[in-house]
Amino acid sequence: MQRYNILWADDEIELLKPHILFLNNKGYEVDPVTSGPEAIEAAEENNYDVIFLDENMPGMTGLETLTHIKSINPEIPVVMITKSEEEHLMEEAIGSKIADYLIKPLNPNQLLLSVKKLLDNKRLVSEKTNMNYQQEFRNLSMAFNDELDYDEWADIYKKLVYWDLELGQSEMAEVLDMQISEANLNFSKFIHENYESWLNDPDIDRPLLSHELMKKKIIPEINDNRPLFFIVIDNLRYDQWKIIQNPITNMFNLEKEESYYSILPTTTAYARNAIFSGMLPLEMEKYHPDIWVGEDEEKGKNLYEEDFLARQLKRLRPNTKFSYNKIKNLGQGKNLADTIQNYLSNDLNVIVYNFVDMLSHARTEMEVIRELAPDEPAYRSLTRSWFSHSPLIDILRKLSEKNVKIVITTDHGTVRVKKPFKIIGDRNTNTNLRYKVGKNLAFDDNKVFVCRTPEKLHLPKINVSSTYVFAVEDYFFAYPNNYNHYVKYYNDTFQHGGLSMEEMIIPIISLNSKNVPK
C-alpha cells in the first residue's frame, strides 16, 4: 500500500496524538505543527498529499494559512477543521477551495474517511475499473472473433471506447490497446468481405453509408415548424464525442445516439463530399464533372461542398431554404456565433467545423502539440479544452434557447498510426499515409486492403490501371527512400484515409432544445 504524507497544523496538536497514532497505524505519515507559519514553512520544504488545518489557531488563522498554502501549491487538498459550525466560516472555507470540512470533536474514523475520500478514491476506483475490465476482456475477445454484422461491430467499438475512457492511463491500458488492435484486425477482415457488396447489392442488409446520410437522416428532419442545424465536426471520433457530450446534453435533450459507416477512402475529398452530394465518388465524377476534383488535380478537394449540397437538395427537396458555413478559424467561428440568430428563418443550416482536423495535422507537424498530446487521453483532453472555449459551444448555447433541432456528426475519424508499411509509387501517387492510388504501386499484399478494379468500389480511375490500396489497423504507408526519417516523423500521429473502426464507425447525434415545444 502506498504511504501518504499528511501535514497537520493545530495549536492543540498534543491532544490529537491518539488520532495521529491511529493514522500512522493505517499507513499514513503525519507531520504535526502548532501554528500557521510553521505549516507554511513545512509546505514550502516538503511535498504533502493532504493538509489538515485548524481554523481557530492563535495568530495566523487557518483561513489565512490556507491562502498562503494555496499560493505555494494550488492543487494540494486541504481539510479545514474547526469547533465552529457558523455558516459564514463554512462558506468562506469552501470559497477558498478546501477539499473537506470537519467539525470538532473529531473521531478517528471521521479522519480516515476524509483521507480515503481524498487520497485513495482514485486508487479504489481504478482498482475496481481494472477488475471490471478484466472480467469483460474475455467477453469482448470472444465477440469480435465471431461472425458479427455491422451493428454488432459498432457495439463492439463503442464498448472498447467505453473502456478506453474508463481505464485512461491505468496499468490495464496497454492490455486494452492490444485488444483494440486485435479487434481492428478482425474488423478489417469484415470490411474486406462485405464492403463491395454494401455498395453494389441493393437487397443486402447494410449499414447507413456516407452518401445516404442526407437522404435518410437529415432531409427527413426538415420541417416548417423549426430550423434544423446540421453540424459536421471534421475528424470527430466516437471517443471525442463522448468527452464533449455532457456540456452539450446539459443544453439539449439527447434524442438519439446512432452510428453510420464512412465510405473509403476515409478522407474529406471522398467521405464528406459523398455526404453533401448524396453520391459515391464515381457518380460524383460522372454527374458533376464541373465540381468534382480528381486525385490528379492540384486544387483543393473540398472547395465545392456547398454546390454539392445545393444540387442534392434541389434533387430531393426543392425550395429548401438553407445556409452553409465552413468554419476554419476563430474569427469565422465568432462571427457565426454573433450572427446565428439570422439563420433561424432557414429550413436547414449546415455548419462544417474544421478544428479537430487541424488539431490532428498540427500534432503531426508541431512538436509542442505532440508534447501536449502524447497519447489518446491527452489528445481527447485537448479536444475537450478546445470545445469548452470555442465559438461552437457559444453557438450551441444560443441555439439551446430556441426551438431548434440539432444533428451533430462527422465525415470520418482518425487512427493513431504506429506501424510503417513499405510501398513504392511514382511521383503522381497521392501523399495520404492511409491510402494510395496509382498505376505503378509496388507493395506486399499482406496487411492491406487492395482494390484493383476501382469501379467495383465506385471509385474514379485516374488511368486504366489505377489501383487503390488502403492501410488497415494502425499501419501507415512509407516510401523506401529516406525511410527511417519518414517513419520517425509520422509514427504515433493521427491519420485517416484507411480502414479501421476509428476511421469508419461514425457517431451521429440527434438533439432537441429543452423547455420549448417539440
C-alpha positions in Angstrom: 0.0 0.0 0.0 1.2 3.5 -0.9 2.2 5.6 2.2 0.8 9.1 2.0 2.3 12.2 3.8 0.0 14.4 5.9 0.7 17.8 7.4 -1.5 18.6 10.4 -1.5 22.1 11.9 -3.3 22.7 15.2 -2.3 24.7 18.3 -3.6 21.8 20.4 -1.7 19.2 18.5 -0.6 17.4 21.7 -4.3 16.5 22.4 -4.5 14.9 18.9 -1.7 12.4 19.4 -4.2 9.4 19.6 -5.6 10.4 16.2 -2.1 10.8 14.7 -1.2 7.3 16.0 -4.3 5.9 14.5 -3.4 7.4 11.1 0.1 6.1 11.4 -1.2 2.6 12.1 -3.3 2.9 8.9 -0.2 3.6 6.8 -0.2 7.5 6.8 2.8 9.6 7.8 1.8 12.6 9.8 3.9 15.7 10.4 2.4 17.7 13.3 2.9 21.5 13.7 1.3 24.0 16.0 0.9 27.2 14.0 0.1 28.7 10.6 3.7 30.0 10.0 5.1 26.5 10.8 2.6 25.0 8.4 3.6 27.4 5.6 7.3 26.7 6.2 6.7 22.9 6.1 4.6 23.2 2.9 7.4 25.1 1.2 10.0 22.5 2.2 8.1 19.2 1.7 5.6 17.6 -0.6 2.4 16.6 1.2 -0.5 14.6 -0.1 -3.0 16.4 2.2 -3.0 19.1 4.8 -5.2 19.3 7.9 -5.7 22.9 9.1 -7.3 24.0 12.4 -9.4 27.1 11.6 -9.1 28.7 15.0 -5.3 28.9 15.7 -3.9 32.0 17.6 -2.0 34.5 15.5 -2.4 33.4 11.9 -5.9 31.7 11.5 -6.5 28.6 9.5 -8.1 30.6 6.6 -5.1 32.9 6.4 -2.8 30.0 6.4 -4.9 28.3 3.7 -4.4 31.4 1.4 -0.6 31.1 1.8 -0.5 27.4 1.2 -2.7 27.6 -1.9 -0.2 30.2 -3.3 2.6 27.6 -2.8 0.6 24.7 -4.2 -2.9 25.4 -5.6 -3.6 21.7 -6.2 -2.9 20.3 -2.7 -6.1 19.1 -0.9 -6.7 21.0 2.4 -9.1 19.8 5.1 -10.4 22.6 7.4 -11.0 21.5 11.0 -13.0 23.7 13.4 -15.1 23.8 16.5 -17.4 26.3 15.0 -20.5 25.4 12.9 -21.1 29.0 11.8 -22.3 29.1 8.2 -20.2 32.1 7.2 -17.0 30.3 8.2 -18.0 27.2 6.2 -18.8 29.4 3.2 -15.5 31.2 3.4 -13.6 28.0 3.7 -15.4 26.4 0.7 -14.9 29.6 -1.3 -11.2 29.2 -0.6 -11.3 25.8 -2.3 -10.9 23.5 0.6 -11.2 19.8 -0.1 -13.2 18.9 3.0 -14.6 20.4 6.2 -14.6 18.6 9.6 -16.2 19.7 12.9 -14.6 19.0 16.3 -14.7 16.9 18.3 -13.1 14.5 15.8 -13.3 10.8 15.8 -10.6 8.6 14.1 -13.0 7.1 11.5 -14.1 10.5 10.5 -10.5 11.4 9.7 -9.8 8.2 8.0 -12.9 8.6 5.8 -11.8 12.1 4.8 -8.3 10.9 3.9 -9.5 7.9 1.9 -12.0 10.1 0.0 -9.3 12.5 -1.0 -6.3 10.2 -1.5 -7.5 6.7 -2.0 -10.6 7.5 -4.1 -8.7 7.4 -7.5 -6.9 4.2 -6.5 -10.0 2.4 -5.3 -11.9 3.4 -8.4 -9.0 2.4 -10.6 -8.7 -1.0 -9.0 -12.4 -1.6 -9.4 -12.4 -0.4 -13.0 -9.4 -2.7 -13.8 -11.1 -5.6 -12.2 -14.3 -5.0 -14.2 -12.4 -4.7 -17.4 -10.6 -8.0 -16.8 -14.0 -9.6 -16.4 -15.1 -8.0 -19.7 -11.9 -8.8 -21.6 -12.8 -12.4 -22.4 -16.3 -11.5 -23.5 -15.0 -8.8 -25.9 -12.3 -11.1 -27.3 -14.8 -13.9 -27.9 -17.3 -11.5 -29.5 -15.1 -10.0 -32.2 -13.8 -13.4 -33.2 -17.4 -14.4 -34.0 -19.3 -13.6 -37.2 -20.6 -10.1 -36.5 -22.8 -7.8 -38.5 -22.2 -4.1 -38.9 -24.4 -3.1 -35.9 -22.6 -5.6 -33.7 -19.2 -4.2 -34.8 -20.4 -0.7 -33.9 -21.4 -2.0 -30.5 -18.0 -3.6 -30.0 -16.3 -0.4 -31.0 -18.4 1.6 -28.5 -17.6 -0.9 -25.7 -13.9 -0.6 -26.4 -14.2 3.2 -26.4 -16.0 3.0 -23.1 -13.2 1.0 -21.5 -10.6 3.3 -23.1 -12.3 6.3 -21.4 -12.7 4.4 -18.1 -9.1 3.0 -17.9 -7.3 6.1 -19.0 -3.6 5.7 -18.3 -4.0 2.8 -15.8 -2.0 -0.4 -15.8 -4.6 -2.1 -17.9 -4.5 0.5 -20.7 -1.7 -1.5 -22.5 -3.8 -4.6 -22.5 -6.8 -2.6 -23.9 -4.5 -1.2 -26.7 -3.6 -4.8 -27.7 -7.3 -5.8 -27.6 -8.2 -2.8 -29.8 -5.5 -3.9 -32.3 -6.9 -7.4 -32.4 -10.4 -6.0 -32.9 -9.2 -3.8 -35.8 -7.6 -6.8 -37.4 -10.9 -8.7 -37.4 -12.8 -5.6 -38.4 -10.6 -5.1 -41.5 -11.4 -8.7 -42.5 -15.1 -7.9 -42.0 -14.9 -4.9 -44.3 -12.8 -6.8 -46.8 -15.5 -9.4 -47.0 -18.6 -7.1 -47.1 -17.7 -3.6 -48.3 -18.1 -4.3 -52.1 -21.5 -5.9 -51.5 -22.7 -3.0 -49.5 -22.0 -0.7 -52.4 -23.5 -2.9 -55.2 -26.2 -5.2 -53.9 -29.4 -3.2 -53.2 -31.0 -6.2 -51.5 -28.3 -6.8 -48.9 -28.6 -5.7 -45.3 -26.0 -2.9 -44.9 -25.2 0.0 -42.7 -26.0 3.6 -43.4 -23.1 4.9 -45.5 -21.8 8.5 -46.1 -23.7 9.1 -49.4 -27.0 8.1 -47.8 -26.7 10.3 -44.7 -28.5 13.4 -46.0 -31.3 11.5 -47.7 -32.1 9.2 -44.8 -31.1 11.2 -41.6 -31.1 14.9 -42.4 -33.7 15.7 -45.1 -36.5 13.8 -43.3 -35.9 16.0 -40.2 -36.5 19.2 -42.1 -40.0 20.7 -41.4 -41.7 24.1 -41.4 -42.0 24.3 -37.6 -38.4 24.7 -36.6 -35.0 25.1 -38.2 -32.6 22.2 -38.4 -28.9 22.8 -37.7 -26.6 20.1 -39.2 -23.2 20.3 -37.7 -20.3 18.3 -39.2 -17.2 18.4 -37.0 -14.3 17.2 -39.2 -12.4 14.2 -37.8 -14.6 13.8 -34.7 -14.2 10.2 -33.5 -16.7 8.5 -31.2 -14.4 8.8 -28.2 -14.1 12.6 -28.8 -17.9 12.9 -29.0 -18.2 11.2 -25.6 -15.9 13.7 -23.9 -17.8 16.7 -25.2 -21.2 15.0 -24.7 -22.0 16.3 -21.2 -21.9 20.0 -21.8 -24.0 19.5 -25.0 -26.6 17.3 -23.4 -26.8 19.8 -20.5 -28.1 22.3 -23.0 -30.2 19.9 -25.2 -32.3 16.8 -24.9 -30.4 13.8 -26.4 -32.9 12.2 -28.8 -30.8 9.6 -30.4 -27.1 8.5 -30.5 -26.6 6.3 -33.6 -23.8 5.5 -35.9 -23.1 5.2 -39.6 -20.1 4.0 -41.7 -17.8 6.2 -43.6 -17.0 5.2 -47.2 -13.5 4.5 -48.4 -11.2 6.4 -48.6 -12.0 7.9 -45.2 -11.0 11.5 -46.2 -12.7 14.8 -46.8 -12.4 14.6 -50.6 -14.4 11.3 -50.7 -16.4 10.9 -47.4 -17.5 14.5 -46.8 -18.2 15.2 -50.5 -20.3 12.0 -50.5 -22.4 13.3 -47.6 -23.1 16.6 -49.4 -23.6 15.2 -52.9 -25.6 12.1 -51.9 -23.4 10.1 -54.3 -20.4 7.8 -54.3 -17.2 9.2 -55.8 -17.6 7.5 -59.2 -21.1 9.0 -59.5 -19.8 12.4 -58.4 -17.2 12.4 -61.1 -19.8 11.3 -63.7 -22.7 13.6 -62.8 -20.8 16.6 -61.5 -17.6 16.8 -63.6 -17.6 20.6 -63.2 -17.1 20.5 -59.4 -15.5 17.1 -58.9 -11.8 17.4 -58.2 -9.8 14.3 -59.0 -6.6 12.9 -57.4 -4.6 14.2 -60.4 -5.7 17.8 -59.9 -3.8 20.3 -57.8 -6.6 22.4 -56.4 -8.4 21.7 -53.1 -10.7 18.7 -53.0 -13.3 20.2 -50.7 -14.0 23.5 -52.4 -17.4 22.6 -53.7 -19.3 21.2 -50.7 -21.9 23.9 -50.8 -22.5 23.3 -54.5 -22.9 19.5 -53.9 -25.3 20.3 -51.1 -27.4 22.7 -53.2 -27.7 20.2 -56.0 -28.7 17.3 -53.7 -31.4 19.5 -52.0 -32.7 20.6 -55.4 -32.9 16.9 -56.4 -34.5 15.6 -53.2 -36.2 18.6 -51.5 -36.7 21.5 -53.9 -37.3 25.0 -52.5 -35.5 24.2 -49.2 -34.2 27.4 -47.7 -30.7 26.6 -46.5 -27.3 28.1 -45.4 -23.8 26.6 -45.5 -20.9 27.8 -43.3 -17.5 26.4 -43.1 -15.5 27.4 -40.0 -11.7 27.2 -40.4 -10.5 29.7 -37.9 -11.5 31.5 -34.6 -12.7 34.7 -36.4 -15.1 32.8 -38.6 -16.4 30.9 -35.6 -17.0 34.1 -33.6 -18.7 35.8 -36.5 -21.1 32.9 -36.9 -21.8 32.9 -33.1 -22.6 36.6 -33.3 -25.0 36.2 -36.2 -26.5 32.8 -35.5 -29.9 34.5 -34.8 -30.1 35.4 -38.5 -30.3 31.7 -39.5 -33.4 30.8 -37.6 -35.6 31.5 -40.6 -33.9 28.8 -42.7 -35.2 25.3 -43.0 -31.7 23.8 -42.9 -28.4 25.3 -41.7 -25.2 23.3 -42.4 -22.1 24.1 -40.3 -18.8 22.4 -41.1 -16.3 22.9 -38.2 -12.7 22.1 -39.1 -10.8 22.4 -35.8 -10.3 18.7 -34.9 -8.9 18.1 -38.3 -6.5 21.0 -37.8 -5.5 19.6 -34.4 -4.6 16.2 -35.8 -2.4 17.9 -38.5 -0.8 20.2 -36.0 0.1 17.3 -33.8 1.9 15.8 -36.7 3.8 19.0 -37.7 4.4 20.7 -34.4 6.5 19.2 -31.6 4.8 21.3 -28.9 1.4 19.8 -29.8 2.9 16.3 -29.6 4.2 17.2 -26.1 0.8 18.4 -25.1 -1.0 15.3 -26.5 1.5 12.4 -26.2 -1.3 9.8 -26.1 -5.0 9.2 -26.6 -6.3 10.5 -23.3 -4.2 13.7 -23.7 -5.4 14.1 -27.3 -9.0 13.8 -26.1 -8.3 16.3 -23.4 -7.1 18.9 -26.0 -10.3 18.3 -27.9 -12.4 18.9 -24.7 -10.4 22.0 -23.9 -10.9 23.4 -27.4 -14.6 22.7 -27.3 -15.1 24.3 -23.9 -13.6 27.6 -25.1 -14.7 27.5 -28.8 -17.3 29.6 -30.6 -19.0 26.3 -31.3 -20.2 26.0 -27.7 -21.4 29.6 -27.8 -23.3 28.8 -31.0 -24.9 25.8 -29.3 -25.7 27.7 -26.1 -27.5 30.4 -28.1 -29.4 27.8 -30.1 -30.4 25.9 -26.9 -32.6 28.9 -26.1 -34.6 28.5 -29.4 -36.9 25.8 -30.8 -34.4 24.0 -33.0 -33.3 20.5 -34.0 -29.6 19.8 -34.0 -27.8 16.9 -35.7 -24.1 16.5 -35.0 -21.8 14.1 -36.8 -18.5 14.0 -38.7 -17.3 12.7 -42.1 -14.6 10.3 -40.8 -12.4 9.6 -37.8 -8.7 9.2 -37.3 -6.4 6.4 -36.1 -3.2 6.7 -34.2 -0.6 5.0 -36.5 2.3 3.0 -35.1 3.4 0.6 -37.8 5.0 1.5 -41.1 4.2 -0.4 -44.3 6.6 -0.1 -47.3 5.1 0.9 -50.6 6.6 2.2 -53.8 4.8 4.5 -56.2 5.7 7.0 -59.0 5.7 10.8 -58.4 2.0 11.0 -59.4 0.9 8.9 -56.4 -1.1 10.7 -53.8 0.5 11.7 -50.5 -2.0 10.4 -48.0 -0.5 8.0 -45.4 -3.5 5.6 -45.1 -4.5 5.1 -48.8 -2.6 5.2 -52.1 -3.9 5.4 -55.6 -1.7 5.0 -58.7 -0.8 2.8 -61.7 2.6 1.5 -60.6 2.3 0.7 -57.0 4.6 -2.0 -55.6 3.8 -3.5 -52.2 3.3 -6.7 -50.3 -0.4 -7.7 -50.5 -0.3 -8.8 -46.8 -2.0 -6.4 -44.3 -3.6 -4.1 -46.8 -7.0 -3.8 -48.5 -6.4 -3.7 -52.3 -8.8 -2.7 -54.9 -7.5 -3.3 -58.5 -10.9 -2.6 -60.1 -11.9 0.8 -58.6 -15.3 0.8 -60.2 -16.3 -2.1 -58.0 -15.9 0.3 -55.0 -17.4 3.2 -57.0 -14.0 5.0 -57.1 -12.8 7.0 -60.1 -9.8 5.8 -62.1 -7.1 8.3 -63.0 -5.9 5.9 -65.7 -6.7 2.4 -67.0 -4.5 0.6 -64.5 -5.3 2.6 -61.3 -5.1 0.6 -58.1 -6.3 1.7 -54.6 -4.5 0.4 -51.6 -5.9 1.0 -48.1 -3.9 0.7 -44.9 -5.6 -1.3 -42.1 -5.3 -1.5 -38.3 -2.7 1.1 -37.2 -0.3 0.8 -40.3 0.8 3.8 -42.4 2.5 3.9 -45.7 6.1 4.8 -46.0 8.4 5.0 -49.0 11.8 3.2 -49.0 13.5 6.4 -49.9 14.6 8.2 -46.7 12.6 5.5 -44.9 13.9 6.0 -41.3 13.3 9.8 -41.3 9.8 9.3 -42.8 8.9 6.7 -40.2 10.2 8.7 -37.3 8.3 11.8 -38.4 4.9 10.1 -38.9 5.0 7.3 -36.3 2.5 7.9 -33.5 0.5 10.5 -35.4 -3.3 10.6 -36.1 -4.1 9.8 -39.7 -7.1 9.0 -41.8 -8.0 7.6 -45.2 -7.7 3.9 -44.4 -9.7 1.1 -42.8 -10.2 1.0 -39.0 -13.1 1.2 -36.6 -11.9 4.6 -35.5 -12.0 5.9 -39.1 -15.1 4.2 -40.3 -17.6 3.9 -37.5 -19.1 7.4 -37.1 -21.3 8.9 -34.4 -24.5 10.7 -35.4 -26.2 12.6 -32.6 -29.8 14.0 -32.7 -30.7 16.7 -30.2 -33.8 18.8 -29.3 -34.0 22.1 -27.5 -35.1 21.8 -23.9 -38.1 23.6 -22.4 -39.5 24.5 -25.8 -42.3 22.8 -27.8 -41.1 19.7 -29.7 
